Structure formats: C-alpha cells, structure tokens
Amino acid sequence: MRMKSKVIASLFAVSLALAAPVSAAGLQEEAEINNGLLAVGIADEIRKLCDSISARTFTAMGYLSSLKRDARAKGYSNDQINTYTKSSTEKAKMRKRGQVYLAQNGASMSDSASMCRLGRAEIAKRSQIGVLLRAK
C-alpha cells in the first residue's frame, strides 16, 4: 500500500508540473511569435512614415489574432500574453530589433524615402511585412 501511495503522489506531482501555467517570460523565447510581432511593428512604422503606403488593417488584425492563438496553443494565458506585449522592456527590445532590421535593409525611421523603398520592396517580395501593407 505504501508503494502505491508513493506512485500516486509522484503522478500527482508530475501532473501538477505539467498543468502549471507557462511563464509569460517564456514568450520572449518564442521566435515565430516574436518575428510576427516584429513584422507588424515594422509594417506599422512604414505606413506611418510613408505617405504612398497604407496598412492592410484587417489583414494585420487577423495576423495579430493568429499570433495570439498560437501563443495560447503553446500554453500562455491571455493575461500572460497581454503582460508580455505591454511590457516596456519587451517593447524596447523589439524596437532595437526593428532598428537593426531597418539598418540591414538600408532604411531609417529618420528618412521617409528609405522607409517607402523598404515598404515597396517588402510588398514586392510578399514578405510578412509586405502582406500587411499596400501601395496607395
């Protein structure tokens, strides 16, 4: 009987560990989700800085919803997702990643012409950034 109690206790401990919510901090390790958030952020900056490009708003909203669904499917709660996406620390990291991407692609937020060139190039290659944008 004692052995049976130990087995049951062990199984209970394992099930608790498996059922424990995933840490919101783990979201920063989710490359696909973070790359998607980066694409949305860059597309948003392009549409704000380039008068000849606009956002595909419904496409962007749908894409953000799919990223949230993916995060929930990985075990993150809505509260964890919202905490992560509203974190000023994580936003600062994402801005730095965006600046690196812009620089690698010959664009700068202080140069609207370069942002327009990047936007048109992203639209032409149908990248994730490009599908969130349209030329006016």
C-alpha positions as CSV (number, residue, x, y, z in Angstrom):
1,M,0.0,0.0,0.0
2,R,2.9,2.3,0.8
3,M,4.4,1.9,-2.7
4,K,1.0,2.6,-4.3
5,S,0.8,5.9,-2.3
6,K,4.3,6.9,-3.4
7,V,3.4,6.2,-7.1
8,I,0.1,8.2,-6.8
9,A,1.9,11.1,-5.1
10,S,4.6,11.1,-7.8
11,L,2.0,11.0,-10.6
12,F,0.1,13.8,-8.9
13,A,3.3,15.9,-8.6
14,V,4.1,15.3,-12.3
15,S,0.5,16.3,-13.4
16,L,0.8,19.5,-11.3
17,A,4.0,20.3,-13.0
18,L,2.6,19.7,-16.5
19,A,-0.5,21.7,-15.7
20,A,1.4,24.7,-14.3
21,P,1.0,27.7,-16.5
22,V,3.8,28.7,-18.7
23,S,5.8,31.7,-17.6
24,A,5.0,34.9,-19.6
25,A,8.7,35.5,-19.7
26,G,8.9,32.4,-21.9
27,L,7.2,34.3,-24.7
28,Q,10.4,36.1,-25.5
29,E,11.8,32.7,-26.5
30,E,9.0,32.1,-29.0
31,A,10.8,33.0,-32.2
32,E,7.8,32.6,-34.6
33,I,5.6,34.8,-32.4
34,N,8.3,37.5,-31.9
35,N,9.2,37.6,-35.6
36,G,5.5,38.1,-36.3
37,L,5.3,40.9,-33.8
38,L,8.4,42.5,-35.3
39,A,6.8,42.3,-38.8
40,V,3.7,44.0,-37.5
41,G,5.7,46.7,-35.8
42,I,7.9,47.4,-38.9
43,A,4.9,47.5,-41.2
44,D,3.2,50.0,-38.8
45,E,6.3,52.3,-38.9
46,I,6.4,52.1,-42.7
47,R,2.8,53.0,-43.1
48,K,3.2,55.9,-40.7
49,L,6.3,57.3,-42.3
50,C,5.4,56.7,-46.0
51,D,2.5,58.6,-47.5
52,S,2.4,56.3,-50.5
53,I,1.8,53.1,-48.5
54,S,-1.1,52.2,-46.2
55,A,-1.9,49.3,-43.9
56,R,-4.0,46.3,-44.7
57,T,-5.7,46.9,-41.4
58,F,-8.0,43.8,-41.4
59,T,-5.1,41.6,-42.5
60,A,-2.9,43.0,-39.7
61,M,-5.7,42.4,-37.1
62,G,-6.2,38.9,-38.3
63,Y,-2.5,38.2,-38.2
64,L,-2.2,39.6,-34.6
65,S,-5.1,37.3,-33.7
66,S,-3.4,34.3,-35.2
67,L,-0.2,35.1,-33.2
68,K,-2.3,35.3,-30.0
69,R,-3.9,32.0,-30.9
70,D,-0.5,30.4,-31.4
71,A,0.7,31.7,-28.0
72,R,-2.4,30.3,-26.3
73,A,-1.9,27.0,-28.1
74,K,1.6,26.9,-26.5
75,G,0.1,27.3,-23.1
76,Y,0.2,31.1,-22.5
77,S,-2.8,32.7,-20.9
78,N,-4.4,35.9,-22.2
79,D,-3.1,37.7,-19.1
80,Q,0.5,36.5,-19.8
81,I,0.2,37.5,-23.5
82,N,-1.1,40.9,-22.6
83,T,1.5,41.4,-19.9
84,Y,4.3,40.5,-22.4
85,T,3.0,42.6,-25.3
86,K,2.5,45.7,-23.0
87,S,5.9,45.3,-21.3
88,S,8.0,48.4,-21.8
89,T,11.2,46.3,-21.5
90,E,10.0,43.9,-24.3
91,K,8.9,46.9,-26.4
92,A,12.3,48.4,-26.1
93,K,13.9,45.1,-27.2
94,M,11.6,44.9,-30.2
95,R,12.4,48.5,-31.2
96,K,16.1,47.6,-31.2
97,R,15.4,44.5,-33.3
98,G,13.4,46.7,-35.7
99,Q,16.2,49.3,-35.9
100,V,18.7,46.5,-36.8
101,Y,16.3,45.2,-39.5
102,L,15.9,48.7,-40.9
103,A,19.6,49.3,-41.0
104,Q,20.3,45.9,-42.6
105,N,17.8,46.8,-45.3
106,G,19.0,50.4,-46.0
107,A,16.2,52.1,-44.2
108,S,15.9,54.6,-41.3
109,M,13.0,56.0,-39.4
110,S,14.5,59.4,-39.9
111,D,14.4,59.0,-43.7
112,S,10.9,58.5,-45.0
113,A,12.1,57.9,-48.6
114,S,14.1,54.9,-47.4
115,M,11.1,53.6,-45.5
116,C,9.0,53.9,-48.6
117,R,11.7,52.0,-50.6
118,L,11.7,49.3,-47.9
119,G,7.9,49.1,-47.9
120,R,7.7,48.7,-51.7
121,A,10.4,46.1,-51.6
122,E,8.6,44.1,-48.8
123,I,5.3,44.4,-50.8
124,A,7.0,43.1,-54.0
125,K,8.6,40.1,-52.3
126,R,5.3,39.4,-50.4
127,S,7.2,39.1,-47.1
128,Q,5.2,39.1,-43.8
129,I,5.8,42.8,-43.6
130,G,4.7,43.3,-47.2
131,V,1.4,41.4,-46.9
132,L,0.5,43.8,-44.1
133,L,1.0,46.8,-46.5
134,R,-0.4,48.1,-49.7
135,A,0.8,50.8,-52.1
136,K,-1.7,53.7,-52.5
